[in-house]
Amino acid sequence: MDGKAAMTAPYDLRIDSGGDEFPVSGANPRLSWKLPAGWVAQEAYELETSDGARIAATTSRHLYVEWPWAPLESGQAVRWRVRVTGLGGTSAWSEWAAFEVGLLDADWSSRWISPAEDPQAGPRPASTLATTFRARGPVSHARLYATALGVYEAFVNGIRAGTAELSPGSTSYASTLYAQAADVTGAVNAGENRLEVVLSDGWFRGLTGAFREPATWGVRTAARVELHLRYTDGGTEVVRSGPGWTSSTGTIVRADLMDGQTTDFTAVPSSAVPVLVDAVTAPPIDWSPAPPVRRIAQRPAETVRRLDNGAYVVDFGQNASGWITLSDLGPAGTRTVIDHGEHVDASGDLTTAHLDAQRGPDEPPTAFVQRDDVVSDGAPDRVFEPRHTVHGFRYARVTRDVPLRAADVTMQIVHTDLRRTATFTCSDDDLNRLHEAAEWSFRGNAVDVPTDCPTRERSAWTGDYQVFVPTAARLYDVAGFSRKWLRSVRDDQFDDGRICNISPDAKQLKVNHEPLSDLLTGSAGWGDAIVHVPWVIYETYGDRQVLAENWDAMVRWVEFALNSARTARHSSRVQRSAEPQEHEAFLWDGGFHWGEWLEPRTRAADGTLAAPVWEDPAGWFGADKGEVATAYLYRSTRTLAAVAALLDRPEDSARYGAVAERVRDAWRREFLDADGRTTGDTQAGYVRALAFGLVPDQLRDRVAQHLVDLVRAAGMHLGTGFLSTADLLPVLADTGHADVAYAVLRQRTSPSWLGMLDRGATTIWEDWDGVDEHGTATASLNHYSKGAVVSFLHTHTLGLRQAPGSVAWESFVVAPVPDAALRWARGTFDSPQGRISVAWQLDGEDFVLDVEVPAGSTATVVFPDGHTVRTGPGRFAERRPALLRQS
């Protein structure tokens, strides 16, 4: 769209579905658009499709508009446009937008086909499922619809279909399965053709988790494929998977999503034998709301260093998720072994010992492995690219008998193709580097689902995303990505309402009960993701459906927690009194809770770091975590009341609102004294109390001061852990202690964010001491949760935040909170209403602020001196006296 058209017409037309080369929807997509520049509001809209259908509505709604016509049919291609009416009159028509409907579940006529194999445990090859077909003439349109139980790639005459990787992605395969659509028109020839699917274990049957246990979704992989052809003469034909297809193995002789891939280009393909037909049971096929996983970018080797033992260590300069491509494979028979990792030791060799997993101090560790290898057939143009695995790494150790050049090896960065929505930069390059590291950390953990790390576990822990989702929703468009993941969270929910710690749950714990797993399931701060994540997505994007589709799961989780509060008591309270006090019915102090988790560890006299979980597991497990759990129970119950009101459930809203007040009052009575001091007296406890609104107004200043006192007593170091670190700096700034917030942010000694950068971090570490002072790695070096600190750079340093009570950024606040060490900051946010731009700088004694407000939004601008201005769409710029807080 040219600039003039963008000013006069709606733009950025979208549907709420994913897709690879083109958007693909179900039968009833929802439509969204942004208003013409400068418009205050929309009063009505008119929709039109290219086949002449037209409809009008009088409403301000322009996000997630329900499909207004009859449900669409499989394969239907739609072009649509919109124009809007408001105070400025009627806009021009938008440009046409296009999408297609996928093959709906009821219309699949193909059969499930599986490799003819012995599904034994252990390393397995990829299989090639294939057929030939004859196209009776020139083809004008060809769509390949495919899905699998496993990871697949499809090829027509050797040409790969689409650009998506690791399809069909990670889901709870017992309940949910997504398909993909690709345009293969250019690959189909008149006459003889070959259609192939290369299929490996993937998330369905491969190894999972830190202890490399096989997924339990099924014992056989399978694929389902349909190729729909339209000839130039108007005729149609469908090629379907089923009898007549063959199965063989080829050059991929080992393929595991976690452990790695082996390709032997000298391997002789096995004889083709008939496939097994309908040997699996699969759920209905659906179409994902999320964008696909893709090769997003590539990085050349920064250095290649040869070790004394002859191996080469390649440094790509950035910790990321993906794989490498390797050219010049050497003479026929040359084997190249590639190990991947995040860290090198003092000798410069790759080390992965910090990623080994151990169930207990007396248990042998499970060695961490990310290894690909390839055997050359001597072909000069042969390239190795292992697309049936994925790794987290910065370094690769390449072992082979022939030299390695930097030009021969490239990192392919692979993750979900999320649309970037925010930028930030400022005069402090340390903060810019921190922002970049947090971005990289999230990207490396957004590989179809939000994982904890792309290495050791690669599991979608609910607690991690619950902590990070507000930051994720600022940095990227995660609406569809989050909805897709939440479906797995619902699929895996226990009958009693508990939420799995990890979803998709490859162990299927809700049906495969394990005593230890049962004990560890149902933790506050982890299970609460089912309430908090939908709420953040609703607030950010204005999508009420995400609340509706998660309502039942939210209720079941909250009712589980309330029942636990009523029926279980911590042993310390039983010792206090045999009979519970009245308020204890609303204290969630029973069951298992991870608690704050990973607070900075204390050092013993010899300098070693304490490990309370290992040193006193019984004491850690049995500790009273009621302060944490009850706080989360309050937040989730209060949120549930708000959700009920939005979903027109007034009785539920009133009931849960009243229960939330009882929970809050119980928390205050049990954990807060008259001086505003919590029983735990920790930074995390005070942060949570203030962030969740647990503290009476008259005590907020005292509680904030207790927090500040603890920070100062720690030498301006943070003392928060997994759950509360994201809220630490905002709480300090919002209670009048921005100077303390910036002092903590700029701290360079451990525990600190900049300390990570000083020790070479390019992503955020799991542990504050992820690399110790001797250069030894101690835990995962790509865990994004602590990177949530960069929200503070957007909401406070830049000053851009959504106004309280606003949805989809219809109103926002620009209130920069700089300090004397910063000279300028600027950033943007592509909100659902349009791009917001904020820039401020110090110019002599003045503070100069420049804001761009998109159509459909209003802004409240607050200068550091307290001067406040309200403004609508367009540009606002003003100069005021600078009154800055000292750092």
Residue, then its C-alpha position, 0 to 999 in steps of 0.5 A: m500500500d502506498g503512503k497516501a492510501a495508508m492515510t485514507a484507508p484501513y490497513d494491516l488486514r488479518i485473520d486469527s489463524g496461522g499458515d506458512e506461505f499464506p494464511v489458512s483458516g477454519a470455517n469461521p475466521r475472525l477479521s481484524w484491521k487497523l484504522p486509517a491514520g489520524w482517525v479517533a474512532q470507528e463508528a461503522y464498517e463495511l466488508e466486501t469479498s471479491d465474489g460480491a458479498r457485502i455487509a455493513a455493521t454499526t460498531s466501533r469493533h475492528l479487532y476479532v470481528e466474527w465471520p459475518w457470512a455462512p461458514l466457509e468450505s474446505g479449500q475455499a479462497v477468500r479475498w476481502r476488504v473493508r472501509v470504515t465510517g467515523l467522524g472523518g466521514t467514510s474511508a477509502w476501501s482497504e487493499w484486498a487481503a487474502f486467505e484460504v480455508g484448510l481441509l476441514d476434518a470432515d472432508w479428509s478422505s485420505r488414510w493414515i499411513s505408517p512405516a512398515e517397521d518394528p517400533q522398537a526403542g532406541p535410535r530410529p531412522a527417518s522413513t520415506l513414505a512415497t507414491t507416484f501419480r500421473a497428472r493427466g495434463p497441465v495443472s493450474h492449482a495444486r494444494l498439498y494438505a498434510t499432517a503427521l504423528g511425528v515430524y515430517e517434510a513433504f516433497v513433490n518431485g524432490i521439491r520441498a513443500g512450503t517453508a515451515e520446519l518441524s511440522p506439524g509441531s508440538t501439541s498434546y497429540a492425544s487431543t489436538l493435531y494441526a495440519q499444514a497447507a502448501d502451494v505446490t503448483g510449480a512442482v507438479n508436472a504433466g505426466e508422471n510425478r512422485l510424492e514423498v513424505v520423510l517422517s521421523d519421531g519428533w515430539f510424538r515418539g522421540l526423547t523428551g525432557a532432561f532425562r531423555e525419556p520417550a514420549t508416550w503419545g504412541v508407538r507408531t508414527a504416521a502421516r496423512v496427506e492429500l494433494h488437490l489438483r486443479y487442471t487448466d481445463g477445469g477438471t480436478e483430482v485428489v491424490r491421497s495417502g493410503p494403500g499403494w504407498t510404500s515405506s523405505t528408509g534412506t540416508i537419515v539413519r538416526a533422527d531424534l528431536m533432542d539428541g540429534q540426527t545422523t545422515d549417511f549419504t553412502a547408505v543404500p535405501s532399503s527396499a520399498v515395502p507397503v505401508l501400514v494403513d490405519a494402524v494408528t488412532a489420531p484426534p480430529i485435524d485442525w488448523s493452528p492459530a500460530p505462525p509456523v516454525r521457520r529458518i528465520a536467519q543465519r549466522p556465519a562462524e565468527t571464529v573456528r579454532r582447532l584444538d590440540n586433539g584435532a577437533y574444531v570449535v566453531d563460535f557463532g557469537q550468539n546463543a540461539s536455537g537451530w542447527i548448522t548447515l555444513s558444506d564440503l563434507g570431504p571425500a567419500g566415507t568421511r564422517t563428521v561429528i558435530d556436538h552443540g553447546e552453550h559454553v567452552d571451558a578454559s581450554g576452549d573446548l566445548t563443555t556440556a557438563h552443566l546441562d547434565a540432569q540428575r534426579g538426586p544427589d546420590e543418583p547418576p547424572t543423565a549426560f547431555v547430548q546434542r550430536d549430529d553426524v554425517v557420512s560423506d558420499g564425496a559429491p562436491d555440492r552435497v550439503f548437510e542440514p539436519r532438519h529432523t532435530v533442533h539444538g540450543f547452542r552458540y558453539a559447535r565442536v566439529t570432529r573429522d579427519v579433513p580440515l574445516r573452513a569457516a565458510d563451510v559452516t553456518m548457523q541456521i536460526v530456527h524458531t516460531d516466526l513471531r512478528r516483532t512488535a517492539t523496539f527499544t534503544c537508549s543512551d546506555d549500551d549495557l541496557n541495550r545489550l541486556h534487551e538484546a539478550a532477553e530477546w534472543s533468549f525468548r526467541g530461542n525458547a519459542v520453538d512452537v511452544p514456550t520452552d524453559c530452555p532449548t537444551r537440557e529440558r526443552s519443556a514448556w513449563t507453565g511457570d516460565y511462560q506465566v512469568f514472561v508472557p507480559t514481556a513476550a506480548r510487548l516484544y512480539d505478536v504472541a496472540g496465536f502462539s499463546r492460544k495454541w499453547l493454551r489448548s495443550v494446557r487445557d488438553d493436559q489438565f487433570d480431572d481434579g483441576r490441576i494444571c500440569n507443570i509442563s504442557p504439552d505433557a509427553k508423559q500424559l500424566k493425567v492418565n499415566h499416574e506416577p506418584l512423584s509426578d502426582l506430588l509435584t503437580g498443582s503448584a501455585g505460580w505454575g498452574d496459575a498460567i491457565v488464568h494469567v496467560p489468557w488474561v494478558i492476551y485479552e488485555t493486550y490484543g482485545d480477544r475475548q474468545v481467549l477468555a471464553e475458550n479457557w473459562d472452564a479450565m480456569v474455573r477448574w484450576v481455581e476450584f482445585a486451589l480453593n478446595s486445597a485451601r479448605t481441606a489441607r493445612h501446613s504442619s506448622r499450623v496444625q502444631r499451632s492449633a489442632e482446629p483451624q482458625e476461620h481464615e485458614a479456609f482461604l490459606w493455600d498452604g497445603g500440597f506441593h509448591w515450587g515457591e519462589w524458586l531459584e532465589p540467589r544462593t548464599r555462599a558458604a565460608d569456603g565460597t561454595l554456593a548453597a543448594p538447599v534443594w539438594e542439601d535438605p530436600a525434606g526441609w525444602f519440600g516441607a517448608d511453608k510456602g503458603e505466603v506465595a501460594t495464597a498470593y497467587l490464589y488471590r490474583s487468580t480468583r480476582t482475575l476469574a471474577a473479572v473474566a466472568a464479568l466480561l463473559d456476562r456471568p454476573e453471578d460468577s463474577a460476584r461470587y469469585g470477587a467475594v472469595a478473592e476478598r476473603v483470600r486477600d484478608a486471610w493472606r493479610r491476617e496470616f502473613l502481614d503485621a501492623d507495621g507492613r512486615t511479612t512473615g517471610d521478610t524477603q524481597a520476593g514477598y514484598v514485591r509480590a504483596l505490592a504487585f498483586g495488590l495484597v497490601p492495604d493502601q495505608l501500609r504500601d509505603r511501609v511495605a515498600q520501605h521494607l523492600v528497599d531496606l532489604v535491597r540496601a542491606a544486600g548491597m543494592h543486589l536483588g534477592t528475588g527468584f523465579l516468580s517475582t523478579a519480573d515485578l521487582l523494578p516496576v514495584l520499586a519505581d511505582t512506589g517512589h524508589a526509581d533510584v533503587a530500581y536503577a541501582v539494582l538494574r545497573q548492578r554488576t556483581s552477582p546476582s545481577w543482569l549486567g553481571m551475566l553480560d560481563r561474563g559473556a552472556t548473550t542470552i539470559w541464564e537460568d541461575w544468577d551464577g550461571v557462569d561462576e567467577h572461574g568461568t565454569a558454567t553451572a546451569s542452563l545459559n538460555h532460560y528466558s524468565k529473568g529476561a522479563v526485566v526488559s519490560f521495565l525498559h519499555t514501561h518505565t525507562l521509555g515510559l510506555r504502558q497500557a492505561p489501567g482498565s484499557v484493552a488492546w491499547e485503546s488508551f495508554v500512558v507515556a510516563p518516562v522514569p529516567d535517571a541521571a545516567l540516561r540521556w535519551a531513550r526511544g522505542t516503538f510498539d506495534s499495538p493492535q491499534g497501530r504503531i506507537s512511537v515514543a522518544w525522549q531526550l535531555d536537551g540542556e535543562d529541558f526534557v523533550l518528549d515526542v509521542e506518536v499516537p495511532a488511530g483509535s487510541t488516546a494517550t496520557v503523557v506525564f512528564p517527569d515534573g508531573h505535568t500531564v497532557r491528554t492527546g489523541p491520534g497524531r504527533f505530540a511533542e513538548r519540552r519541559p524542565a527536567l527533574l530527574r531522579q539521581s541514580 
